[in-house]
Structure formats: C-alpha cells, structure tokens
Amino acid sequence: MSEKERLAELKEYVDRKNREIGLVNPYACTIVEGLYGWVNASDTWEGPLADEESEYTKGEIDALIAVFAGLSDDLATAIANAESGEESD
C-alpha cells in the first residue's frame, strides 16, 4: 500500500468518525452548530451565569471541532503532496 493510499484510508476514517459523532454535517460538508445549546436552555439552566458558561462551552467545543476538522484538512494536504511526489513536513 502506497503512502497516498494509507493517507487516504486514514482520512476516510477521520471523516467517518467526524460524521458519526456529529461534528460535521455529511450533506452540507459543514461543521454542525448547536452542540453546546443545552448549557443555557429553559429545561436545564438559565440566567447570567448560564449565559457565561454557554459562551465558554461554545468556545471550547468550537476549538475541539476545529482540531478534528483541521486533521481532515491536513490529511487532504498530505494526500495532495503525495500525489505530486512532494514531501510533507
């Protein structure tokens, strides 16, 4: 199995896991919003502190999503470099 094939297989795995855990919408190829909506919801917890925690949680979840989405992007770049015969750092 070539390096390109191994990278493509890894990217497929990462993309599949991102879809399975709900980080990426498979139909629109966009990051899913609202994973943090339960923090400040009428049926759980409301108020100024809940607003603050909701914003904090949104930031943390967005950062985590960016890491997983970035991994897929990095693998795509590595695959493109493998196709052209360039070395990836």
N, C-alpha and C positions, 0 to 999 in steps of 0.2 A: 504494500500500500504506500503510495507516494505521500509526501508531506502535504500536498494540496488536498488529497483525499482525506487524510487524517484531520486536517483543519476543518474541512467541510463537514465531516462527521461530527466533530466537536461543536461546530456552530449550529448544526441541526439539533443537537442535544440541548444546547443552551437555549435556543429559540423555543423548543418544545417545552422546556421547563418554565420559561418565562410565561408562556401561554397557560400552562397548567396551573400556575399559582396566581394567575390573574394580573400579571404586571403589564402585559401587552394585549391589546385587542387584536385578535388574529384576522379580523375582517378589514379593519382600517389601518392596521400596522402602526397604531399609535399607542402611547402609554395611557393606561387606564387611570382616570381621575376618580377621587372619592373614596379611596381605601381608608382614609382617616376620618370619614364622616361620622362615625359612631362616637367619637370623643365628645362632641358637643351636640347631642341630639336630644329632642324633647323626651324621648323614652328612656334616656340614661342619665345625663348630667348636663345642666345648663347653668350659665352665669358667667361673670367676668373671668374667674379662674379657668372655667371650662373653655372659654374663648382663647385664652392664652395657651392652654395645653393643646387645644386643637391646632393652633398655628405652629406650635413647636413640633407636634406629631407630624403635621403635614410636611414640614421641612425635613424631618428625619426620613420619612417614607419617600419623599421625592428624591432625596440623596441616595437612598438604597436602590430605588428604581433606576436612577441614572447609572449606578455602578453595573447593574445587570444588563441594562440596555447598552452601555458602553462596552461591555465584554463582547456582546454580539457584534458591535461595530468594529472593535479591534480585530476580531476574528475575520470579519469580511475584508479588512485591510490586509491582514496576513495572507488570506487566500489570494487576493489580487496580486500581491507581491510574489507569491509562489508561482502564479501563472506566468508572470513576466520574468521569472528567474532571478528576481532581486532578493537579497537577504533582508529579513525583518529583524529589528533590534529587540 
